[in-house]
Amino acid sequence: MAIADDEWPKLAALLDESEAARAQRFAFEADRRAYVAAHALLRARLSERSTDVSPREWRFDATPHGKPFLCAPRAGLSVSLSHTRGMAAVAIASGREIGVDVESILTPRNAVNVAERYFAPEEAALLRAQSDPVARNEIFFAIWTLKEAVLKADGRGLARGLDSFVVRLSPPAISSDSGENYVVAQWRRGGFFIAAAALGEAHFRIDEAHASALAAAMRSV
């Protein structure tokens, strides 16, 4: 069961002014709804952790590189969120930086060209060696989501460079000359890859819910 059309205004009402303004800048309704769902989900999950704070009360800011952070009514938690049409993901951590990314593998990319331009040489070679275009596309998004999750946890985003570290897929792992210790995890759900990364020791727990559950939870707010 999807979120009904009349539920979307209720979810959008949870967003603050800046979030609402950004949501309105999306050209397509599907992208706007994915953004609203991700931001409403983050607020709902935070209020599950702090039951005395309503989803509407949370306030966020962003670093110069665009990494969101929680500033009121409570701080001290690292947050990250990601969305694409049909899927939203949020990550919350205490005591360490965290990043999350979700991508649809149903949107083909020119995987080899992108990898040769932006990925580490080992990753580009892995994609060049894959002759099956479907498998190549899946490997590309498996690498891409892990890289995006690390960049979001790092806080510098693409300014750091996608080729500044190397992704291993089996099992998911990160290696770099900087010596940073990123722990990563990845999940496949239908046509989507979801990846999370944390700086330092971390144990990930994934909590899945259908979109209709988010709408149902908001009815009681």
C-alpha atoms as an extended CHARMM CRD file, in Angstrom:
* protein
*
       221  EXT
         1         1  MET       CA              0.0000000000        0.0000000000        0.0000000000  PROA      1               0.0000000000
         2         2  ALA       CA              1.5050000000        3.3220000000       -1.0900000000  PROA      2               0.0000000000
         3         3  ILE       CA              1.0990000000        6.6590000000        0.6460000000  PROA      3               0.0000000000
         4         4  ALA       CA             -2.2680000000        8.0770000000       -0.3440000000  PROA      4               0.0000000000
         5         5  ASP       CA             -2.3610000000       11.4330000000       -2.0980000000  PROA      5               0.0000000000
         6         6  ASP       CA             -4.0840000000       13.0860000000        0.8630000000  PROA      6               0.0000000000
         7         7  GLU       CA             -1.3370000000       11.9050000000        3.2360000000  PROA      7               0.0000000000
         8         8  TRP       CA              1.4700000000       13.7990000000        1.4800000000  PROA      8               0.0000000000
         9         9  PRO       CA              0.5070000000       17.2670000000        2.7870000000  PROA      9               0.0000000000
        10        10  LYS       CA              0.6510000000       15.8570000000        6.3350000000  PROA      10              0.0000000000
        11        11  LEU       CA              4.1770000000       14.5850000000        5.7670000000  PROA      11              0.0000000000
        12        12  ALA       CA              5.2300000000       17.8390000000        4.1050000000  PROA      12              0.0000000000
        13        13  ALA       CA              3.8890000000       19.7810000000        7.1080000000  PROA      13              0.0000000000
        14        14  LEU       CA              6.5920000000       18.1730000000        9.2700000000  PROA      14              0.0000000000
        15        15  LEU       CA              9.3630000000       19.8670000000        7.2950000000  PROA      15              0.0000000000
        16        16  ASP       CA             10.8140000000       23.2080000000        8.3060000000  PROA      16              0.0000000000
        17        17  GLU       CA             10.8550000000       26.2700000000        6.0510000000  PROA      17              0.0000000000
        18        18  SER       CA             14.1400000000       25.5310000000        4.3170000000  PROA      18              0.0000000000
        19        19  GLU       CA             13.2230000000       21.8810000000        3.7050000000  PROA      19              0.0000000000
        20        20  ALA       CA              9.8320000000       22.8600000000        2.3160000000  PROA      20              0.0000000000
        21        21  ALA       CA             11.4230000000       25.4340000000        0.0130000000  PROA      21              0.0000000000
        22        22  ARG       CA             13.8920000000       22.9080000000       -1.3120000000  PROA      22              0.0000000000
        23        23  ALA       CA             11.1330000000       20.3490000000       -1.8600000000  PROA      23              0.0000000000
        24        24  GLN       CA              9.3060000000       22.8460000000       -4.0460000000  PROA      24              0.0000000000
        25        25  ARG       CA             12.3440000000       23.2270000000       -6.2810000000  PROA      25              0.0000000000
        26        26  PHE       CA             12.0870000000       19.6740000000       -7.6160000000  PROA      26              0.0000000000
        27        27  ALA       CA             10.7730000000       19.6680000000      -11.1710000000  PROA      27              0.0000000000
        28        28  PHE       CA              9.0220000000       16.2890000000      -10.8880000000  PROA      28              0.0000000000
        29        29  GLU       CA              6.4540000000       15.2740000000       -8.2970000000  PROA      29              0.0000000000
        30        30  ALA       CA              8.0230000000       11.8250000000       -7.8300000000  PROA      30              0.0000000000
        31        31  ASP       CA             11.3400000000       13.4140000000       -6.8310000000  PROA      31              0.0000000000
        32        32  ARG       CA              9.6120000000       15.9240000000       -4.5400000000  PROA      32              0.0000000000
        33        33  ARG       CA              7.7600000000       13.1120000000       -2.7710000000  PROA      33              0.0000000000
        34        34  ALA       CA             10.9470000000       11.0870000000       -2.3120000000  PROA      34              0.0000000000
        35        35  TYR       CA             12.5720000000       14.1240000000       -0.6830000000  PROA      35              0.0000000000
        36        36  VAL       CA              9.5820000000       14.7310000000        1.5910000000  PROA      36              0.0000000000
        37        37  ALA       CA              9.4440000000       11.0570000000        2.5820000000  PROA      37              0.0000000000
        38        38  ALA       CA             13.1460000000       10.9680000000        3.5110000000  PROA      38              0.0000000000
        39        39  HSD       CA             12.9760000000       14.1120000000        5.6420000000  PROA      39              0.0000000000
        40        40  ALA       CA              9.7300000000       13.0870000000        7.3330000000  PROA      40              0.0000000000
        41        41  LEU       CA             11.2070000000        9.6360000000        7.9990000000  PROA      41              0.0000000000
        42        42  LEU       CA             14.3000000000       11.1210000000        9.6500000000  PROA      42              0.0000000000
        43        43  ARG       CA             12.1260000000       13.2630000000       11.9100000000  PROA      43              0.0000000000
        44        44  ALA       CA              9.9150000000       10.2920000000       12.7890000000  PROA      44              0.0000000000
        45        45  ARG       CA             12.9020000000        8.0790000000       13.6260000000  PROA      45              0.0000000000
        46        46  LEU       CA             14.4770000000       10.7630000000       15.8100000000  PROA      46              0.0000000000
        47        47  SER       CA             11.2220000000       11.1350000000       17.7300000000  PROA      47              0.0000000000
        48        48  GLU       CA             11.1310000000        7.3740000000       18.2660000000  PROA      48              0.0000000000
        49        49  ARG       CA             14.4790000000        7.7570000000       20.0480000000  PROA      49              0.0000000000
        50        50  SER       CA             13.3850000000       10.8790000000       21.9610000000  PROA      50              0.0000000000
        51        51  THR       CA              9.6950000000       10.3800000000       22.6100000000  PROA      51              0.0000000000
        52        52  ASP       CA              9.3020000000       13.7800000000       24.2960000000  PROA      52              0.0000000000
        53        53  VAL       CA             10.2200000000       15.5870000000       21.0540000000  PROA      53              0.0000000000
        54        54  SER       CA              7.6800000000       15.7240000000       18.2320000000  PROA      54              0.0000000000
        55        55  PRO       CA              8.8340000000       15.2290000000       14.6170000000  PROA      55              0.0000000000
        56        56  ARG       CA              8.1000000000       18.8660000000       13.8560000000  PROA      56              0.0000000000
        57        57  GLU       CA             10.4370000000       20.1480000000       16.5850000000  PROA      57              0.0000000000
        58        58  TRP       CA             13.7290000000       18.8680000000       15.1980000000  PROA      58              0.0000000000
        59        59  ARG       CA             15.9690000000       21.5090000000       13.6490000000  PROA      59              0.0000000000
        60        60  PHE       CA             18.8550000000       20.9060000000       11.2780000000  PROA      60              0.0000000000
        61        61  ASP       CA             21.6650000000       22.8520000000        9.7120000000  PROA      61              0.0000000000
        62        62  ALA       CA             24.3170000000       21.9230000000        7.1730000000  PROA      62              0.0000000000
        63        63  THR       CA             28.0920000000       22.2220000000        6.9310000000  PROA      63              0.0000000000
        64        64  PRO       CA             29.6750000000       24.2340000000        4.0760000000  PROA      64              0.0000000000
        65        65  HSD       CA             29.9060000000       20.9510000000        2.1390000000  PROA      65              0.0000000000
        66        66  GLY       CA             26.2050000000       20.2390000000        2.6740000000  PROA      66              0.0000000000
        67        67  LYS       CA             26.3800000000       17.5510000000        5.3680000000  PROA      67              0.0000000000
        68        68  PRO       CA             23.2610000000       17.8660000000        7.5540000000  PROA      68              0.0000000000
        69        69  PHE       CA             23.5920000000       17.9560000000       11.3080000000  PROA      69              0.0000000000
        70        70  LEU       CA             21.1600000000       18.0870000000       14.1800000000  PROA      70              0.0000000000
        71        71  CYS       CA             21.2090000000       21.3550000000       16.1160000000  PROA      71              0.0000000000
        72        72  ALA       CA             17.9970000000       21.4570000000       18.2160000000  PROA      72              0.0000000000
        73        73  PRO       CA             16.3150000000       20.5910000000       20.4750000000  PROA      73              0.0000000000
        74        74  ARG       CA             19.0480000000       18.0130000000       21.0290000000  PROA      74              0.0000000000
        75        75  ALA       CA             22.4570000000       17.5890000000       19.4700000000  PROA      75              0.0000000000
        76        76  GLY       CA             25.0510000000       14.8460000000       19.7220000000  PROA      76              0.0000000000
        77        77  LEU       CA             23.6500000000       12.5110000000       17.0860000000  PROA      77              0.0000000000
        78        78  SER       CA             25.0410000000       12.1260000000       13.5790000000  PROA      78              0.0000000000
        79        79  VAL       CA             22.3890000000       11.8940000000       10.8580000000  PROA      79              0.0000000000
        80        80  SER       CA             22.3500000000       11.1660000000        7.1590000000  PROA      80              0.0000000000
        81        81  LEU       CA             19.6070000000       10.6390000000        4.6170000000  PROA      81              0.0000000000
        82        82  SER       CA             19.1970000000        9.6510000000        1.0020000000  PROA      82              0.0000000000
        83        83  HSD       CA             16.3050000000        9.2400000000       -1.3870000000  PROA      83              0.0000000000
        84        84  THR       CA             15.4650000000        8.1850000000       -4.8950000000  PROA      84              0.0000000000
        85        85  ARG       CA             12.1560000000        7.4600000000       -6.5680000000  PROA      85              0.0000000000
        86        86  GLY       CA             10.5510000000        4.6030000000       -4.6560000000  PROA      86              0.0000000000
        87        87  MET       CA             12.9870000000        4.4520000000       -1.7140000000  PROA      87              0.0000000000
        88        88  ALA       CA             14.1690000000        6.6190000000        1.1680000000  PROA      88              0.0000000000
        89        89  ALA       CA             16.8680000000        5.7970000000        3.7110000000  PROA      89              0.0000000000
        90        90  VAL       CA             18.0210000000        7.5260000000        6.8830000000  PROA      90              0.0000000000
        91        91  ALA       CA             20.8640000000        6.7580000000        9.2760000000  PROA      91              0.0000000000
        92        92  ILE       CA             21.2830000000        7.8710000000       12.8830000000  PROA      92              0.0000000000
        93        93  ALA       CA             24.3530000000        7.2720000000       15.0430000000  PROA      93              0.0000000000
        94        94  SER       CA             25.6950000000        8.3580000000       18.3880000000  PROA      94              0.0000000000
        95        95  GLY       CA             29.3590000000        9.1660000000       18.9010000000  PROA      95              0.0000000000
        96        96  ARG       CA             30.5100000000        8.7270000000       15.3010000000  PROA      96              0.0000000000
        97        97  GLU       CA             29.9680000000       10.2050000000       11.8670000000  PROA      97              0.0000000000
        98        98  ILE       CA             27.6620000000        8.2650000000        9.5780000000  PROA      98              0.0000000000
        99        99  GLY       CA             26.5410000000        8.3330000000        5.9570000000  PROA      99              0.0000000000
       100       100  VAL       CA             23.8670000000        6.5220000000        3.9670000000  PROA      100             0.0000000000
       101       101  ASP       CA             23.0760000000        6.2760000000        0.2720000000  PROA      101             0.0000000000
       102       102  VAL       CA             20.3360000000        4.5930000000       -1.7530000000  PROA      102             0.0000000000
       103       103  GLU       CA             20.2530000000        4.2110000000       -5.5330000000  PROA      103             0.0000000000
       104       104  SER       CA             17.9710000000        2.5300000000       -8.0260000000  PROA      104             0.0000000000
       105       105  ILE       CA             19.7840000000        0.0780000000      -10.2810000000  PROA      105             0.0000000000
       106       106  LEU       CA             16.9330000000        0.3370000000      -12.7880000000  PROA      106             0.0000000000
       107       107  THR       CA             18.4580000000        3.5360000000      -14.1940000000  PROA      107             0.0000000000
       108       108  PRO       CA             21.3750000000        2.3980000000      -16.3860000000  PROA      108             0.0000000000
       109       109  ARG       CA             24.5620000000        4.4490000000      -16.3170000000  PROA      109             0.0000000000
       110       110  ASN       CA             27.4850000000        4.4830000000      -18.7060000000  PROA      110             0.0000000000
       111       111  ALA       CA             29.2860000000        2.5710000000      -16.0080000000  PROA      111             0.0000000000
       112       112  VAL       CA             32.7270000000        2.1440000000      -17.5720000000  PROA      112             0.0000000000
       113       113  ASN       CA             33.0350000000        5.7690000000      -18.6980000000  PROA      113             0.0000000000
       114       114  VAL       CA             31.9870000000        7.0960000000      -15.2770000000  PROA      114             0.0000000000
       115       115  ALA       CA             34.2930000000        4.6540000000      -13.4790000000  PROA      115             0.0000000000
       116       116  GLU       CA             37.3010000000        5.5050000000      -15.6260000000  PROA      116             0.0000000000
       117       117  ARG       CA             36.7870000000        9.1980000000      -14.9900000000  PROA      117             0.0000000000
       118       118  TYR       CA             35.9480000000        9.1780000000      -11.2730000000  PROA      118             0.0000000000
       119       119  PHE       CA             36.6350000000        5.7900000000       -9.6340000000  PROA      119             0.0000000000
       120       120  ALA       CA             39.8860000000        4.3030000000       -8.3940000000  PROA      120             0.0000000000
       121       121  PRO       CA             41.7890000000        2.3160000000      -11.0740000000  PROA      121             0.0000000000
       122       122  GLU       CA             41.0220000000       -1.0280000000       -9.4030000000  PROA      122             0.0000000000
       123       123  GLU       CA             37.2840000000       -0.3120000000       -9.4850000000  PROA      123             0.0000000000
       124       124  ALA       CA             37.3400000000        0.8120000000      -13.1090000000  PROA      124             0.0000000000
       125       125  ALA       CA             39.2210000000       -2.3770000000      -14.0410000000  PROA      125             0.0000000000
       126       126  LEU       CA             36.5800000000       -4.4900000000      -12.2820000000  PROA      126             0.0000000000
       127       127  LEU       CA             33.8380000000       -2.9010000000      -14.3710000000  PROA      127             0.0000000000
       128       128  ARG       CA             35.7880000000       -3.1740000000      -17.6400000000  PROA      128             0.0000000000
       129       129  ALA       CA             36.2430000000       -6.8840000000      -17.0090000000  PROA      129             0.0000000000
       130       130  GLN       CA             32.4890000000       -7.4720000000      -16.7120000000  PROA      130             0.0000000000
       131       131  SER       CA             31.0290000000       -8.2920000000      -20.1400000000  PROA      131             0.0000000000
       132       132  ASP       CA             27.3980000000       -8.6520000000      -19.0670000000  PROA      132             0.0000000000
       133       133  PRO       CA             25.8150000000       -5.1400000000      -19.0990000000  PROA      133             0.0000000000
       134       134  VAL       CA             23.2180000000       -6.0100000000      -16.4440000000  PROA      134             0.0000000000
       135       135  ALA       CA             25.8370000000       -7.3510000000      -14.0430000000  PROA      135             0.0000000000
       136       136  ARG       CA             28.0960000000       -4.3860000000      -14.8470000000  PROA      136             0.0000000000
       137       137  ASN       CA             25.3080000000       -1.9680000000      -13.9610000000  PROA      137             0.0000000000
       138       138  GLU       CA             24.7080000000       -3.7400000000      -10.6460000000  PROA      138             0.0000000000
       139       139  ILE       CA             28.4080000000       -3.7270000000       -9.7590000000  PROA      139             0.0000000000
       140       140  PHE       CA             28.5680000000       -0.0290000000      -10.6260000000  PROA      140             0.0000000000
       141       141  PHE       CA             25.7530000000        0.8500000000       -8.2340000000  PROA      141             0.0000000000
       142       142  ALA       CA             27.1440000000       -1.4240000000       -5.5220000000  PROA      142             0.0000000000
       143       143  ILE       CA             30.4120000000        0.5340000000       -5.6950000000  PROA      143             0.0000000000
       144       144  TRP       CA             28.6840000000        3.8950000000       -6.1170000000  PROA      144             0.0000000000
       145       145  THR       CA             26.4550000000        3.5640000000       -3.0420000000  PROA      145             0.0000000000
       146       146  LEU       CA             29.3480000000        2.5120000000       -0.8310000000  PROA      146             0.0000000000
       147       147  LYS       CA             31.4160000000        5.4340000000       -2.0710000000  PROA      147             0.0000000000
       148       148  GLU       CA             28.5740000000        7.9060000000       -1.5490000000  PROA      148             0.0000000000
       149       149  ALA       CA             27.9740000000        6.5990000000        1.9760000000  PROA      149             0.0000000000
       150       150  VAL       CA             31.6550000000        7.0990000000        2.8520000000  PROA      150             0.0000000000
       151       151  LEU       CA             31.7200000000       10.5980000000        1.3440000000  PROA      151             0.0000000000
       152       152  LYS       CA             28.6190000000       11.5400000000        3.3420000000  PROA      152             0.0000000000
       153       153  ALA       CA             30.1290000000       10.2060000000        6.5680000000  PROA      153             0.0000000000
       154       154  ASP       CA             33.3720000000       12.0500000000        5.8030000000  PROA      154             0.0000000000
       155       155  GLY       CA             31.4130000000       15.2870000000        5.4120000000  PROA      155             0.0000000000
       156       156  ARG       CA             33.2920000000       16.6790000000        2.4270000000  PROA      156             0.0000000000
       157       157  GLY       CA             31.1190000000       14.9930000000       -0.1700000000  PROA      157             0.0000000000
       158       158  LEU       CA             32.4700000000       14.9060000000       -3.7090000000  PROA      158             0.0000000000
       159       159  ALA       CA             35.1060000000       17.4810000000       -2.7400000000  PROA      159             0.0000000000
       160       160  ARG       CA             37.0540000000       14.5750000000       -1.2550000000  PROA      160             0.0000000000
       161       161  GLY       CA             37.0890000000       12.6760000000       -4.5510000000  PROA      161             0.0000000000
       162       162  LEU       CA             35.5740000000        9.3180000000       -5.4280000000  PROA      162             0.0000000000
       163       163  ASP       CA             39.0300000000        7.9650000000       -6.2580000000  PROA      163             0.0000000000
       164       164  SER       CA             40.5230000000        8.7960000000       -2.8470000000  PROA      164             0.0000000000
       165       165  PHE       CA             39.6920000000        5.3140000000       -1.5370000000  PROA      165             0.0000000000
       166       166  VAL       CA             38.9750000000        1.8520000000       -2.9270000000  PROA      166             0.0000000000
       167       167  VAL       CA             35.7810000000       -0.1480000000       -2.4400000000  PROA      167             0.0000000000
       168       168  ARG       CA             35.8470000000       -3.9240000000       -2.0140000000  PROA      168             0.0000000000
       169       169  LEU       CA             32.5400000000       -5.6960000000       -2.5300000000  PROA      169             0.0000000000
       170       170  SER       CA             32.8680000000       -9.1920000000       -1.0310000000  PROA      170             0.0000000000
       171       171  PRO       CA             32.5660000000       -8.4710000000        1.8080000000  PROA      171             0.0000000000
       172       172  PRO       CA             32.0120000000       -4.7020000000        1.6110000000  PROA      172             0.0000000000
       173       173  ALA       CA             35.1210000000       -2.8610000000        2.8030000000  PROA      173             0.0000000000
       174       174  ILE       CA             37.0550000000        0.3550000000        2.2610000000  PROA      174             0.0000000000
       175       175  SER       CA             40.7930000000        0.8450000000        1.9150000000  PROA      175             0.0000000000
       176       176  SER       CA             42.6930000000        4.1070000000        1.5950000000  PROA      176             0.0000000000
       177       177  ASP       CA             46.1690000000        5.5240000000        2.0920000000  PROA      177             0.0000000000
       178       178  SER       CA             44.8360000000        7.9330000000        4.7180000000  PROA      178             0.0000000000
       179       179  GLY       CA             44.4350000000        5.1500000000        7.2740000000  PROA      179             0.0000000000
       180       180  GLU       CA             40.8670000000        6.1390000000        8.1180000000  PROA      180             0.0000000000
       181       181  ASN       CA             38.8410000000        3.2900000000        9.5540000000  PROA      181             0.0000000000
       182       182  TYR       CA             35.4470000000        3.2840000000        7.8510000000  PROA      182             0.0000000000
       183       183  VAL       CA             33.0730000000        0.4410000000        8.5590000000  PROA      183             0.0000000000
       184       184  VAL       CA             30.5790000000       -0.1490000000        5.7580000000  PROA      184             0.0000000000
       185       185  ALA       CA             27.5220000000       -2.2940000000        5.1370000000  PROA      185             0.0000000000
       186       186  GLN       CA             25.3050000000       -2.8240000000        2.1280000000  PROA      186             0.0000000000
       187       187  TRP       CA             21.8620000000       -4.2250000000        1.4300000000  PROA      187             0.0000000000
       188       188  ARG       CA             19.9850000000       -5.0750000000       -1.7420000000  PROA      188             0.0000000000
       189       189  ARG       CA             16.2340000000       -4.5350000000       -1.7390000000  PROA      189             0.0000000000
       190       190  GLY       CA             14.4980000000       -5.2250000000       -5.0300000000  PROA      190             0.0000000000
       191       191  GLY       CA             15.8090000000       -2.7530000000       -7.5800000000  PROA      191             0.0000000000
       192       192  PHE       CA             17.7320000000       -0.7230000000       -4.9960000000  PROA      192             0.0000000000
       193       193  PHE       CA             21.1420000000       -0.7680000000       -3.3470000000  PROA      193             0.0000000000
       194       194  ILE       CA             21.4480000000        0.7810000000        0.1260000000  PROA      194             0.0000000000
       195       195  ALA       CA             24.8150000000        1.4110000000        1.7600000000  PROA      195             0.0000000000
       196       196  ALA       CA             25.8950000000        2.8370000000        5.1020000000  PROA      196             0.0000000000
       197       197  ALA       CA             29.2960000000        3.9320000000        6.3710000000  PROA      197             0.0000000000
       198       198  ALA       CA             30.5560000000        4.9870000000        9.7880000000  PROA      198             0.0000000000
       199       199  LEU       CA             33.8910000000        6.3170000000       10.9360000000  PROA      199             0.0000000000
       200       200  GLY       CA             35.2130000000        4.0310000000       13.6290000000  PROA      200             0.0000000000
       201       201  GLU       CA             33.7550000000        0.8930000000       15.1110000000  PROA      201             0.0000000000
       202       202  ALA       CA             30.0770000000        0.4010000000       14.3230000000  PROA      202             0.0000000000
       203       203  HSD       CA             27.3840000000       -2.2400000000       14.2450000000  PROA      203             0.0000000000
       204       204  PHE       CA             24.6220000000       -1.4770000000       11.7870000000  PROA      204             0.0000000000
       205       205  ARG       CA             20.9890000000       -2.3550000000       12.3830000000  PROA      205             0.0000000000
       206       206  ILE       CA             18.5680000000       -1.9640000000        9.5220000000  PROA      206             0.0000000000
       207       207  ASP       CA             14.9530000000       -1.1870000000       10.3250000000  PROA      207             0.0000000000
       208       208  GLU       CA             12.6710000000       -1.5560000000        7.3190000000  PROA      208             0.0000000000
       209       209  ALA       CA              9.1700000000       -0.1760000000        6.9320000000  PROA      209             0.0000000000
       210       210  HSD       CA              6.7390000000        0.2310000000        4.0760000000  PROA      210             0.0000000000
       211       211  ALA       CA              5.8550000000        3.7740000000        3.0770000000  PROA      211             0.0000000000
       212       212  SER       CA              2.3260000000        3.3290000000        4.4180000000  PROA      212             0.0000000000
       213       213  ALA       CA              3.7660000000        2.7380000000        7.9200000000  PROA      213             0.0000000000
       214       214  LEU       CA              5.3310000000        6.2100000000        7.8570000000  PROA      214             0.0000000000
       215       215  ALA       CA              1.9900000000        7.7650000000        6.9430000000  PROA      215             0.0000000000
       216       216  ALA       CA              0.2460000000        5.7730000000        9.6790000000  PROA      216             0.0000000000
       217       217  ALA       CA              2.7630000000        6.9140000000       12.2980000000  PROA      217             0.0000000000
       218       218  MET       CA              2.2720000000       10.5340000000       11.3020000000  PROA      218             0.0000000000
       219       219  ARG       CA             -1.4910000000       10.3330000000       11.8160000000  PROA      219             0.0000000000
       220       220  SER       CA             -0.9200000000       10.2430000000       15.5490000000  PROA      220             0.0000000000
       221       221  VAL       CA              1.2940000000       13.3590000000       15.5510000000  PROA      221             0.0000000000
